[in-house]
Amino acid sequence: MSYIGVHQLVRYRLNAKLKVPRPVHIQQKEAAVEGFQKTRTTSTADSKSELRQSGTISTSSILVSG
């Protein structure tokens, strides 16, 4: 079955959207991406704990998504 056929079936008969992954650049380095993700999550957690300790925000005002 062609992509157009699949798209028409999913989009118009099933009333859904065909999900596709976001494109990735050919020269993207996996180690750099993993390093960024590790530092991003730890820096976000560190900044929240620093704000909590300084009293800028309360624990109840932090929304946790999961």
RONU-377518 format. One record per residue (C-alpha): y, x, z; residue number from 0. Coordinates in nm, 3 decimals, always signed. Layout:
<vopas>
{{Y; X; Z}; NUM}
...
</vopas>
This chain:
<vopas>
{{+0.000; +0.000; +0.000}; 0}
{{+0.344; +0.133; -0.086}; 1}
{{+0.624; +0.193; +0.164}; 2}
{{+0.827; -0.089; +0.010}; 3}
{{+0.536; -0.329; +0.058}; 4}
{{+0.492; -0.222; +0.420}; 5}
{{+0.867; -0.249; +0.483}; 6}
{{+0.888; -0.599; +0.334}; 7}
{{+0.585; -0.715; +0.534}; 8}
{{+0.709; -0.576; +0.864}; 9}
{{+1.078; -0.658; +0.820}; 10}
{{+1.071; -1.001; +0.662}; 11}
{{+0.734; -1.158; +0.747}; 12}
{{+0.689; -1.018; +1.097}; 13}
{{+1.064; -1.015; +1.175}; 14}
{{+1.043; -0.663; +1.314}; 15}
{{+1.197; -0.329; +1.229}; 16}
{{+0.989; -0.045; +1.094}; 17}
{{+1.039; +0.246; +1.333}; 18}
{{+1.043; +0.596; +1.190}; 19}
{{+1.102; +0.923; +1.375}; 20}
{{+1.437; +1.096; +1.351}; 21}
{{+1.432; +1.376; +1.092}; 22}
{{+1.398; +1.733; +1.220}; 23}
{{+1.556; +2.033; +1.052}; 24}
{{+1.313; +2.280; +0.893}; 25}
{{+1.468; +2.581; +1.069}; 26}
{{+1.474; +2.421; +1.415}; 27}
{{+1.314; +2.643; +1.678}; 28}
{{+1.077; +2.468; +1.918}; 29}
{{+1.141; +2.720; +2.196}; 30}
{{+1.515; +2.652; +2.182}; 31}
{{+1.457; +2.276; +2.199}; 32}
{{+1.223; +2.309; +2.498}; 33}
{{+1.469; +2.539; +2.673}; 34}
{{+1.752; +2.294; +2.616}; 35}
{{+1.548; +2.003; +2.747}; 36}
{{+1.451; +2.195; +3.061}; 37}
{{+1.807; +2.303; +3.139}; 38}
{{+1.950; +1.962; +3.053}; 39}
{{+1.724; +1.776; +3.295}; 40}
{{+1.765; +2.027; +3.576}; 41}
{{+2.142; +2.048; +3.534}; 42}
{{+2.167; +1.669; +3.539}; 43}
{{+1.960; +1.650; +3.857}; 44}
{{+2.160; +1.936; +4.014}; 45}
{{+2.492; +1.770; +3.937}; 46}
{{+2.377; +1.439; +4.087}; 47}
{{+2.259; +1.609; +4.404}; 48}
{{+2.586; +1.805; +4.429}; 49}
{{+2.787; +1.485; +4.393}; 50}
{{+2.569; +1.313; +4.651}; 51}
{{+2.615; +1.599; +4.898}; 52}
{{+2.991; +1.612; +4.846}; 53}
{{+3.018; +1.238; +4.911}; 54}
{{+3.175; +1.161; +4.573}; 55}
{{+2.910; +0.902; +4.492}; 56}
{{+2.668; +0.713; +4.711}; 57}
{{+2.292; +0.715; +4.663}; 58}
{{+2.291; +0.342; +4.587}; 59}
{{+2.529; +0.384; +4.291}; 60}
{{+2.291; +0.611; +4.098}; 61}
{{+2.085; +0.424; +3.842}; 62}
{{+1.746; +0.570; +3.771}; 63}
{{+1.595; +0.495; +3.434}; 64}
{{+1.230; +0.547; +3.383}; 65}
</vopas>
